[in-house]
């Protein structure tokens, strides 16, 4: 009888982590979820049981887990622009001390380690689309710098552990991802616009709306993370949707799908907000055989249905 894999997911009660945990369970894994609930929520994983174990832990402190662990997925970090101010120190510590603690755990268990890095390592890019050899254009002291530099440091630390300790490591550079279980007050493009459209409010667009975003549905990302973890690829790999859409185009699509009024309110763009962000996924295609398959309209429709169900539940509870 084949031995069941044991996977540890830090940040496993967050948006992406909960979907990853769900998929790992479906594959027959035992899943240990570690989360401090700074931004994650037990509600995201309340439907998971059986081989799922939820531990309240903060990766900024050393982590001890009894028993065997085969795979470690390190996703723990606040990731929303809304958090870059109030949780700036926590973000930096999650990327530095937190990554070190999780790497040490993986080393002690002789487990494979995957770092959930980000397209933010490219900053406000001067190269389009962004390929993995591009070194970025990052402001170290800007508002977004706490997240950008935390992930850049985490990548450097991960590579150092691979070289010094021969740890089996993988680095995923994740581009804009959306889907169910995003926080309604997340502050990112899709939840902002969906929440406003469902409430019949004007849609907020920062800048002139011609800036582009490349959006991938969370199921596509999870597939990419699993393929990367189990591949032989040790270089950073972009995981994202190379299809660019303008912010205005995305707002119009969400309005149509959610039945909103469609009135746009323009506000000044946030500091260091990138004009364009689009992945070159040639490496993912060649090394993993991966590319996104969920159409934007279908993914947004699923996301809107999830948000709408939550709105309905809150209204019923308020009666």
BELKA-V866066 format. One record per backbone hydrogen bond with DSSP energy under -0.5 kcal/mol. NH is the residue of the N-H (numbers start at 0). CO is the residue of the C=O. Records with the same first field share a line. If there is no record, write none. Layout:
# BELKA-V866066
NH: CO  CO
This chain:
# BELKA-V866066
6: 4  29
7: 70
8: 31
9: 7  72
10: 33
11: 8  33
13: 10
17: 13
18: 14
19: 15
20: 16
21: 17
22: 18
23: 19
24: 20
25: 21
26: 22
27: 24
28: 23
29: 4
30: 50
31: 6
32: 30  52
33: 8  31
34: 54
40: 12
43: 40
44: 41
45: 42
47: 44
50: 48
52: 30
54: 32  52
56: 34  54
58: 56
60: 57
69: 5
70: 5
71: 111
72: 7
73: 71  113
74: 9  72
81: 185
82: 79
83: 79  80
85: 81
86: 82
87: 84
90: 86
91: 87
92: 88
93: 89
94: 90
95: 91
97: 92
98: 93
99: 95
100: 96
101: 97
102: 98
103: 99
104: 100
105: 101
106: 102
107: 103
108: 104
109: 105  106
110: 105
111: 69
112: 167
113: 71
114: 169
115: 73  113
116: 114  171
118: 173
120: 117
121: 118
122: 119
123: 136
124: 122
128: 277
129: 277
133: 130
136: 121
139: 137
141: 138
144: 141
145: 142
146: 143
147: 143
148: 144
149: 145
150: 146
151: 147
152: 148
153: 149
154: 150
155: 151
156: 152
157: 153
158: 154
159: 155
160: 156
161: 157
162: 158
163: 159
164: 160
165: 161
166: 160
168: 166
169: 112
171: 114
172: 170  236
173: 116  171
174: 238
177: 215
181: 178
185: 182
191: 187
192: 188
193: 189
194: 190
195: 191
196: 192
197: 193
198: 194
199: 196
200: 195
202: 262
204: 202  264
206: 266
208: 205
211: 274
212: 244
214: 212
215: 175
217: 177
219: 216
220: 216
221: 217
222: 218
223: 219
224: 220
225: 221
226: 222
227: 223
228: 224
229: 225
230: 227
233: 231
236: 170
238: 172
241: 239
243: 241
244: 212
246: 210
247: 208
249: 245
250: 246
251: 247
252: 248
253: 249
254: 250
255: 251
256: 252
257: 253
258: 254
259: 254
264: 202
266: 204
272: 269
279: 129
280: 278
284: 280
285: 281
286: 282
287: 283
288: 283  284
289: 283
294: 292
298: 294
299: 295
300: 296
301: 297
302: 298
303: 299
304: 300
305: 301
306: 302
307: 303
308: 304
309: 305
310: 306
311: 307
312: 308
313: 309
314: 310
315: 311
316: 312
317: 313
318: 314  315
